[in-house]
Amino acid sequence: MTAYVPFAEPSFGRAEEEAVLRVVRSGWVSTGIEARAFEEEFAGYVGTAHAVALNSCTAALHVALRAYGIGPGDEVIVPTMTFTATAAAVVHAGATPVLADVVPDHLTLDPDQVKSLLTTRTRAIVPVHYGGRMALLGPLREICAAHGLRLIEDAAHTLPARDGADAAGRVGDASAFSFFATKPITTAEGGMLCTDDPRIADEARRWSLHGLSRGAVNRYRPGHPAAYDVDRPGFKYNMSDLAAALGRAQLAGADRLHARRTAIAEVYLRELAGLERLELPPPDTAANRSSWYLFPVRLRAAGAVRREAFRRRLHTLGVGTSVHFEPLHRFSWYRDHAVRAGQTFPVADRIADTLISLPVFPAMDEAAVARVVAAVRRAHDEPDPSRDGTRG
Ligand SMILES: Cc1ncc(COP(=O)(O)O)c(C=O)c1O
């Protein structure tokens, strides 16, 4: 029997070990040539002119908003079906997040909802490519063009993903990727801001490193002047060379890692098809490819209690799971600060309590995938444990 299958685990090999050792032995571990090289390679992979390496996706969203001058008095529309970081970055910038409902199939920002939430204060839209499936960027791009808004992609889940000619991260004015431990590629913690606009890349760089005119590596080297200017009270968001080296090794394997995620998703789609109580995520089409960062299944007609009982049963059968996401409008802070009077979120509220994310990480071998399939089938066929005992 295979060991417990965790919800997620990074895929590190010799290349990652050697990359980290290379930096450890180099005498320079903070932001330097590895971070620059990672930026160039990442921009090349995504297809944008510029990339700025940062210590998180949250930081990338924050500096993108600051770079566009979005702040107090401004509103930014984000989906309710996301991690708090998407909306928190808006708050960090001093602006107000406005939550919007999502479309039922892909759980991404609903463009009609967005239209209904526009005001004279709206400055940007931040769609999330939920689970790795691209948001409806065509209609959102049109809304942005018609109203003079910025489109900033939260591409935390997508490396890579496509929708026709659009690739995640190169459609918006700017995009933010995450390299958190569970993400499609990881630097343990890290993020990347991508944009075609050199001014935005420059601004983001300044904001991310204390507002310094020159980074440390360029001040310490022999023959380089020590002087620098501070033209704003910036943040401390730079990526270390240690993290960047890990990122470069991961990026070199990104297509292989994506192919493995896709293969696992295809097994689930085939082997879990037809289970009466389980709804599977939409499959890839020739034109629309998910990064398969997540494999979110829906337990039909479940509530939170039944969903948690199902997750507990999977756990006892040796399978770790997660939930993406508790919608933001249900959290106390967002309920009080980001929901308009009388606003409702019928799609998110209908689906949120049914969602369970199954493990879908590249390091899973065939036995681990088979174990997940068997556990889900078994839990599915058993009587609902949340309905017995004291509940009668
Ligand atoms: C949709 C989304 N946006 C942003 C983030 C924040 O990423 P990071 O942890 O790199 O700041 C996450 C993290 O999981 C996320 O899921």
The ligand as an SDF file (V2000), in Angstrom:
LIG
                    3D

 16 16  0  0  0  0  0  0  0  0999 V2000
   -5.3020   33.2870   -6.0370 C   0  0  0  0  0  0  0  0  0  0  0  0
   -4.1130   33.6230   -5.1800 C   0  0  0  0  0  0  0  0  0  0  0  0
   -3.5980   34.8590   -5.2500 N   0  0  0  0  0  0  0  0  0  0  0  0
   -2.5230   35.2070   -4.5130 C   0  0  0  0  0  0  0  0  0  0  0  0
   -1.9330   34.3130   -3.6550 C   0  0  0  0  0  0  0  0  0  0  0  0
   -0.7750   34.7730   -2.8290 C   0  0  0  0  0  0  0  0  0  0  0  0
    0.4160   34.1360   -3.2060 O   0  0  0  0  0  0  0  0  0  0  0  0
    1.7090   34.3060   -2.3040 P   0  0  0  0  0  0  0  0  0  0  0  0
    1.6050   33.3330   -1.1780 O   0  0  0  0  0  0  0  0  0  0  0  0
    2.8560   33.9830   -3.2240 O   0  0  0  0  0  0  0  0  0  0  0  0
    1.7550   35.7170   -1.8310 O   0  0  0  0  0  0  0  0  0  0  0  0
   -2.4300   33.0180   -3.5480 C   0  0  0  0  0  0  0  0  0  0  0  0
   -1.7870   32.0630   -2.6310 C   0  0  0  0  0  0  0  0  0  0  0  0
   -2.1250   30.9470   -2.4840 O   0  0  0  0  0  0  0  0  0  0  0  0
   -3.5610   32.6600   -4.3290 C   0  0  0  0  0  0  0  0  0  0  0  0
   -4.0980   31.4380   -4.2440 O   0  0  0  0  0  0  0  0  0  0  0  0
  1  2  1  0
  2  3  1  0
  2 15  2  0
  3  4  2  0
  4  5  1  0
  5  6  1  0
  5 12  2  0
  6  7  1  0
  7  8  1  0
  8  9  2  0
  8 10  1  0
  8 11  1  0
 12 13  1  0
 12 15  1  0
 13 14  2  0
 15 16  1  0
M  END
$$$$
